[in-house]
């Protein structure tokens, strides 16, 4: 019998959630995603010391630019060993500024172009705030495809689809974490709130003909991944990918189209109200932006001290 990883790949595109080049080269996913936290971890690895030095030397003391150059250098390395795309994230501190998000996204694409990387091999990651979604909508019109991240509410998912974004990354594990803590109980299998959230979004998209790709993210265990076998894509840590590769047994397609809700179109006030009504999503989006912002600041400090 083939491994659960090989069976999963029959239904779902597997994406590596890491900036670790060696792990990506070993596990051979189709795509890869990075974020400020993963880049901060990558910066501590000896193989990236030269990238750090070059990013600092070529940025004229602008630590934000140095971070972008480092992210692009890591992304280019990753693209050398995967057939698909790499996701590179806009500074989380711009999550509530559409104009600055657009400017930073375009700079990332320009930096990739300087390295000979075409824009069709890059997804720009943006937090799924109202302002971020509006920036993504414009980028998509300009031919720059996006990955909307820190997605926790159905309102975020609906607004992203209507904006025509290429891909969303609903955070399974962080949703699970919130409900586990709030209700003081564990969740397994199909009852997992994170699994249920992604399944609902997936069926809604398929029922209404949306082309936006659903990529489940932030997994805590193999059970969550197995429940979402059949999702368009899943971005998984190297550790969990390795566990899937080492595990035998049947892995059926558990997520199928069917049973999706009617289409809803949200204006800004409706979006903000529906998202606000979801306590988990409100808290986790704010927390996620703060955590990514702190890691961005740590990366800037690391580059500034060089």
SVG drawing of the C-alpha trace seen along z (x, -y; Angstrom):
<svg xmlns="http://www.w3.org/2000/svg" viewBox="-29 -54 56 56">
<polyline fill="none" stroke="black" stroke-width="0.4" points="0.0,0.0 1.2,-3.5 1.8,-6.1 -0.9,-8.4 1.1,-11.3 1.0,-9.6 -2.8,-8.9 -3.4,-12.6 -1.6,-13.8 -4.2,-12.0 -6.9,-14.3 -5.1,-17.4 -2.1,-19.6 0.4,-19.4 2.2,-22.6 5.1,-22.9 4.6,-25.5 8.2,-26.4 11.2,-28.5 13.6,-25.5 15.1,-24.8 16.5,-21.5 13.1,-20.2 11.5,-21.4 14.1,-19.7 13.6,-16.4 9.8,-16.4 9.2,-17.6 5.9,-19.5 4.3,-21.3 4.2,-24.7 5.6,-26.4 4.5,-29.1 6.5,-31.4 5.6,-34.1 7.5,-36.4 7.7,-33.8 9.1,-31.2 11.6,-33.7 12.8,-34.6 13.5,-30.9 15.2,-30.6 17.4,-33.5 18.9,-31.5 20.1,-28.8 23.7,-28.9 22.7,-28.3 21.0,-31.7 23.8,-33.8 24.9,-35.0 21.4,-36.0 21.2,-38.0 24.5,-39.8 23.5,-40.6 20.0,-41.8 21.6,-44.2 24.3,-45.4 22.0,-46.3 19.3,-48.1 21.0,-51.3 20.0,-51.0 16.3,-50.4 15.5,-47.4 12.0,-47.0 13.6,-46.7 16.3,-44.4 13.5,-42.1 11.8,-42.1 15.1,-41.3 15.8,-38.5 12.3,-37.1 12.7,-37.1 16.1,-35.5 14.6,-32.7 11.7,-32.4 14.0,-32.2 15.9,-29.3 12.7,-27.5 11.5,-27.9 14.7,-26.1 13.4,-22.9 9.6,-23.0 7.6,-23.0 5.0,-25.5 4.8,-28.7 6.0,-30.3 3.9,-32.6 5.7,-35.7 4.0,-37.9 3.4,-41.6 4.4,-43.3 1.6,-42.6 1.8,-46.1 0.2,-47.3 -2.9,-45.1 -5.2,-48.1 -3.7,-50.2 -4.8,-49.3 -2.4,-51.8 0.7,-50.7 -0.2,-47.0 -0.4,-47.6 3.0,-49.4 4.7,-46.7 3.2,-43.9 4.4,-45.5 7.9,-46.0 8.1,-42.3 7.1,-41.4 9.8,-43.9 12.4,-42.3 11.5,-38.9 11.8,-40.2 15.3,-41.5 16.2,-37.9 14.7,-36.6 11.6,-35.2 8.3,-35.7 5.3,-36.9 3.4,-33.8 5.6,-31.8 4.8,-34.0 1.7,-34.5 1.6,-37.7 0.3,-36.9 -1.9,-39.5 -3.9,-39.4 -7.7,-39.0 -8.8,-42.3 -11.3,-44.4 -8.3,-46.7 -6.2,-43.7 -9.0,-42.1 -9.4,-45.4 -5.7,-45.5 -5.8,-41.9 -8.7,-42.7 -6.6,-45.4 -3.6,-43.2 -5.6,-40.5 -6.8,-43.0 -3.2,-43.9 -2.2,-40.3 -0.5,-39.7 -2.1,-36.8 -2.6,-36.7 -2.9,-34.4 -5.2,-35.8 -4.0,-34.6 -5.1,-34.8 -8.5,-33.8 -10.9,-32.6 -14.4,-33.7 -16.9,-32.8 -17.3,-36.6 -13.6,-36.8 -14.0,-33.8 -17.1,-35.2 -15.5,-38.6 -12.3,-37.1 -14.2,-35.0 -16.2,-38.1 -12.9,-40.0 -11.6,-37.3 -8.5,-36.4 -6.5,-33.5 -6.2,-31.6 -7.3,-31.7 -5.6,-30.1 -8.1,-29.3 -6.2,-28.5 -7.5,-25.1 -5.2,-24.8 -5.7,-28.2 -9.5,-27.9 -9.2,-24.5 -6.9,-26.1 -9.5,-28.8 -12.4,-26.4 -10.4,-23.9 -9.4,-26.7 -12.9,-28.4 -14.8,-25.2 -12.2,-23.3 -12.5,-20.2 -10.7,-18.5 -12.1,-17.9 -11.4,-15.1 -12.4,-14.1 -15.2,-15.8 -16.3,-17.6 -13.1,-19.8 -14.3,-23.4 -11.3,-24.2 -12.1,-21.3 -15.7,-22.3 -14.8,-25.9 -12.7,-24.8 -15.3,-22.3 -18.0,-24.9 -15.9,-27.3 -14.9,-24.7 -18.5,-23.6 -19.7,-27.2 -17.1,-28.0 -17.9,-24.9 -21.7,-25.4 -21.4,-29.0 -18.8,-28.4 -16.0,-30.4 -12.5,-29.8 -10.7,-30.9 -8.5,-28.0 -9.1,-26.8 -5.8,-25.9 -6.2,-24.7 -3.4,-25.8 -2.0,-25.7 -2.5,-22.0 -2.0,-20.6 -2.3,-16.9 -2.7,-14.3 -6.4,-13.9 -7.2,-17.4 -5.3,-16.8 -7.0,-13.5 -10.5,-15.0 -9.7,-17.6 -8.4,-15.2 -10.0,-16.5 -9.5,-20.2 -7.9,-22.0 -4.6,-22.4 -3.2,-21.9 -0.1,-23.7 1.5,-21.5 4.6,-21.7 7.6,-19.5 7.1,-17.5 3.5,-16.6 4.4,-15.9 7.0,-13.4 4.5,-11.8 2.1,-11.3 5.0,-9.9 5.8,-7.4 2.2,-6.3 0.4,-3.5 -3.3,-2.9 -6.3,-3.9 -6.9,-7.6 -10.2,-8.2 -11.3,-11.5 -13.3,-13.0 -14.1,-16.4 -16.4,-16.5 -18.4,-19.3 -22.1,-19.4 -24.4,-21.0 -23.0,-24.5 -24.9,-27.6 -26.4,-30.3 -24.1,-33.1 -23.9,-36.2 -22.3,-39.5 -21.0,-41.6 -20.4,-45.3 -18.0,-46.8 -20.5,-47.3 -22.0,-43.8 -18.5,-42.3 -17.4,-44.1 -20.6,-43.2 -20.5,-39.5 -16.8,-39.2 -17.3,-41.0 -20.1,-38.6 -17.6,-35.7 -15.6,-36.1 -13.1,-33.5 -12.3,-35.1 -12.1,-38.6 -9.7,-37.5 -7.5,-35.2 -7.2,-37.7 -6.0,-40.5 -3.7,-38.1 -2.3,-36.7 -1.5,-40.2 0.2,-41.1 2.3,-38.0 3.4,-38.4 4.2,-42.1 6.4,-41.2 8.3,-38.6 8.7,-41.1 10.2,-43.6 12.6,-40.9 13.7,-40.2 14.2,-43.9 16.3,-44.2 18.4,-41.2 19.1,-42.8 19.6,-46.2 22.2,-44.9 24.3,-43.5"/>
</svg>
